[in-house]
Amino acid sequence: MGRLKFCANITWLFTELPDFSQRIYAAASAGFQAVEAAWLYESDLQELQKAKEATGVEVVLINTPPGNIKAGDLGLGAIPGREAEFRQGLDLALKYAKGLDCKRIHLMAGRVPEGSQRTTVAKEMEAVFVQNLKYAADKLSKEGITGLIEPINSRITDPTYFLDSPHHAAAILEKVGKPNIKLQMDVFHWQIMDGNLTQNIQKYFPIIGHVQIAQVPGRNEPDSAGELNYSYLFITLENHKYQGYIGCEYKPLGECYFHILFYYYGTHYKIIIISFHFRFHKERSGLDQKLPDTEHIKVTNPKLLNCFINSCLFSVSLRFKQIPVAFCL
């Protein structure tokens, strides 16, 4: 089975640092070999390029501009009457994507306009979205870039976001009919809206172009307390031979922690060490060596697994002078 690859979402991680170029350096210091971000457009493109080149970090995903956030915008792809603004935003996203050699752009749908009922405007918004996606597909194909659409749950995160379920997204992709426009699976949103993850992953896997993870309902680390069994979900993705990156798009809970995910295959435990994650402090700027984004280790004995993890935690605690946290299987 293939090796899962993880990338840091630097919109959600390393937020102590004000500029995205700084966060690229931080992600590299934490061991990530790739990053993704929502909106990089207030950062200087040349500074981002310098950070990318200096660290060797790959930029795997950015979003189209949201529009006017203060006025309530969260994307323009499906908003009637704002097609010209969507195209301008797409041009800006393309400029940054080309400059950073980023091969995926999330084409944000946007919210149901204020004062409108979803059921009343749904057909018009869908028609606009399909038209804009076809336009984007043609532009992106010339640059070898994949466009993505992402359902965002309307139960907790954003009640007015237009595209809110994988089923709706798949129906729109079928109408668009362009091979370089695919589905972005954020497991957090899919679980909240529909659950049934095993069947939905199997059903929509051929059109999935990117994956993001967080625990439900807190949107924290995938191995934190919550509804989702990521050990099982990672095995599911491996069984489907998923080759893309998995975006770590979550709110970190702790100040300093060693991020380990593990899952059981029946004969052995498979451990994924995603990276060292830690919160920055003035007196320490990061690790002085680069770690691989993932390491896979097989352990057949649960007691040995327990010893291995605790030794890792202890070594990290010595480095950062933190109290080690015991892990018991």
Solvent accessible surface area in square Angstrom, and as a share of the most:
residue,aa,sasa,rsa
1,M,138,0.62
2,G,28,0.27
3,R,129,0.47
4,L,2,0.01
5,K,68,0.29
6,F,0,0.00
7,C,0,0.00
8,A,0,0.00
9,N,4,0.02
10,I,1,0.01
11,T,44,0.26
12,W,65,0.23
13,L,4,0.02
14,F,6,0.03
15,T,63,0.37
16,E,73,0.33
17,L,36,0.18
18,P,112,0.70
19,D,44,0.23
20,F,28,0.12
21,S,13,0.08
22,Q,77,0.34
23,R,26,0.10
24,I,2,0.01
25,Y,100,0.38
26,A,4,0.03
27,A,0,0.00
28,A,9,0.07
29,S,31,0.20
30,A,0,0.00
31,G,0,0.00
32,F,0,0.00
33,Q,75,0.33
34,A,0,0.00
35,V,2,0.01
36,E,0,0.00
37,A,4,0.03
38,A,15,0.11
39,W,66,0.23
40,L,4,0.02
41,Y,40,0.15
42,E,181,0.81
43,S,5,0.03
44,D,77,0.40
45,L,28,0.14
46,Q,122,0.54
47,E,80,0.36
48,L,0,0.00
49,Q,49,0.22
50,K,115,0.49
51,A,0,0.00
52,K,42,0.18
53,E,136,0.61
54,A,73,0.57
55,T,25,0.14
56,G,59,0.57
57,V,1,0.01
58,E,76,0.34
59,V,4,0.02
60,V,1,0.00
61,L,3,0.01
62,I,0,0.00
63,N,17,0.09
64,T,5,0.03
65,P,24,0.15
66,P,13,0.08
67,G,33,0.32
68,N,80,0.41
69,I,93,0.47
70,K,204,0.86
71,A,75,0.58
72,G,34,0.33
73,D,19,0.10
74,L,30,0.15
75,G,1,0.01
76,L,12,0.06
77,G,0,0.00
78,A,0,0.00
79,I,17,0.09
80,P,37,0.23
81,G,71,0.68
82,R,60,0.22
83,E,46,0.21
84,A,68,0.52
85,E,73,0.33
86,F,6,0.02
87,R,86,0.31
88,Q,125,0.55
89,G,12,0.12
90,L,0,0.00
91,D,66,0.34
92,L,66,0.33
93,A,0,0.00
94,L,14,0.07
95,K,120,0.51
96,Y,16,0.06
97,A,0,0.00
98,K,116,0.49
99,G,26,0.25
100,L,2,0.01
101,D,83,0.43
102,C,1,0.00
103,K,92,0.39
104,R,50,0.18
105,I,0,0.00
106,H,3,0.01
107,L,0,0.00
108,M,6,0.03
109,A,1,0.01
110,G,0,0.00
111,R,73,0.27
112,V,13,0.07
113,P,48,0.30
114,E,179,0.80
115,G,83,0.80
116,S,41,0.27
117,Q,128,0.57
118,R,74,0.27
119,T,124,0.72
120,T,108,0.63
121,V,23,0.13
122,A,33,0.26
123,K,180,0.76
124,E,94,0.42
125,M,0,0.00
126,E,31,0.14
127,A,63,0.49
128,V,14,0.08
129,F,0,0.00
130,V,18,0.11
131,Q,98,0.44
132,N,0,0.00
133,L,0,0.00
134,K,82,0.35
135,Y,60,0.23
136,A,0,0.00
137,A,1,0.01
138,D,70,0.37
139,K,61,0.26
140,L,0,0.00
141,S,65,0.42
142,K,167,0.71
143,E,66,0.29
144,G,55,0.53
145,I,5,0.03
146,T,33,0.19
147,G,0,0.00
148,L,0,0.00
149,I,0,0.00
150,E,12,0.05
151,P,1,0.01
152,I,14,0.07
153,N,0,0.00
154,S,23,0.15
155,R,160,0.58
156,I,104,0.53
157,T,60,0.35
158,D,8,0.04
159,P,92,0.58
160,T,63,0.37
161,Y,0,0.00
162,F,4,0.02
163,L,1,0.00
164,D,23,0.12
165,S,19,0.12
166,P,1,0.00
167,H,72,0.32
168,H,47,0.21
169,A,0,0.00
170,A,18,0.14
171,A,45,0.35
172,I,0,0.00
173,L,15,0.08
174,E,145,0.65
175,K,118,0.50
176,V,6,0.04
177,G,56,0.54
178,K,66,0.28
179,P,119,0.75
180,N,27,0.14
181,I,7,0.03
182,K,62,0.26
183,L,0,0.00
184,Q,2,0.01
185,M,0,0.00
186,D,2,0.01
187,V,3,0.02
188,F,5,0.02
189,H,4,0.02
190,W,1,0.00
191,Q,41,0.18
192,I,20,0.10
193,M,30,0.13
194,D,58,0.30
195,G,13,0.13
196,N,91,0.47
197,L,15,0.07
198,T,49,0.29
199,Q,102,0.45
200,N,3,0.02
201,I,1,0.01
202,Q,109,0.49
203,K,133,0.56
204,Y,14,0.05
205,F,43,0.18
206,P,103,0.65
207,I,55,0.28
208,I,18,0.09
209,G,16,0.15
210,H,0,0.00
211,V,0,0.00
212,Q,4,0.02
213,I,1,0.01
214,A,1,0.00
215,Q,4,0.02
216,V,3,0.01
217,P,83,0.52
218,G,33,0.32
219,R,25,0.09
220,N,24,0.12
221,E,10,0.04
222,P,2,0.01
223,D,77,0.40
224,S,25,0.16
225,A,102,0.79
226,G,44,0.42
227,E,108,0.49
228,L,18,0.09
229,N,93,0.48
230,Y,10,0.04
231,S,36,0.23
232,Y,100,0.38
233,L,10,0.05
234,F,2,0.01
235,I,31,0.16
236,T,10,0.06
237,L,3,0.02
238,E,2,0.01
239,N,85,0.43
240,H,57,0.25
241,K,140,0.59
242,Y,13,0.05
243,Q,125,0.56
244,G,16,0.15
245,Y,21,0.08
246,I,0,0.00
247,G,0,0.00
248,C,0,0.00
249,E,21,0.09
250,Y,0,0.00
251,K,99,0.42
252,P,27,0.17
253,L,119,0.59
254,G,32,0.31
255,E,106,0.47
256,C,31,0.19
257,Y,42,0.16
258,F,24,0.10
259,H,4,0.02
260,I,17,0.09
261,L,7,0.04
262,F,53,0.22
263,Y,3,0.01
264,Y,113,0.43
265,Y,57,0.22
266,G,45,0.44
267,T,106,0.61
268,H,30,0.13
269,Y,28,0.11
270,K,22,0.09
271,I,0,0.00
272,I,0,0.00
273,I,26,0.13
274,I,0,0.00
275,S,1,0.01
276,F,28,0.12
277,H,7,0.03
278,F,4,0.02
279,R,48,0.18
280,F,32,0.13
281,H,58,0.26
282,K,210,0.89
283,E,139,0.62
284,R,48,0.18
285,S,98,0.63
286,G,22,0.21
287,L,12,0.06
288,D,121,0.63
289,Q,79,0.35
290,K,100,0.42
291,L,37,0.18
292,P,48,0.30
293,D,8,0.04
294,T,1,0.00
295,E,72,0.32
296,H,52,0.23
297,I,57,0.29
298,K,140,0.59
299,V,17,0.10
300,T,98,0.57
301,N,62,0.32
302,P,61,0.38
303,K,158,0.67
304,L,107,0.53
305,L,0,0.00
306,N,37,0.19
307,C,80,0.48
308,F,56,0.23
309,I,3,0.02
310,N,39,0.20
311,S,63,0.41
312,C,22,0.13
313,L,33,0.16
314,F,103,0.43
315,S,62,0.40
316,V,11,0.06
317,S,7,0.05
318,L,115,0.57
319,R,109,0.40
320,F,17,0.07
321,K,186,0.79
322,Q,75,0.33
323,I,154,0.78
324,P,62,0.39
325,V,107,0.61
326,A,81,0.62
327,F,57,0.24
328,C,110,0.66
329,L,97,0.48
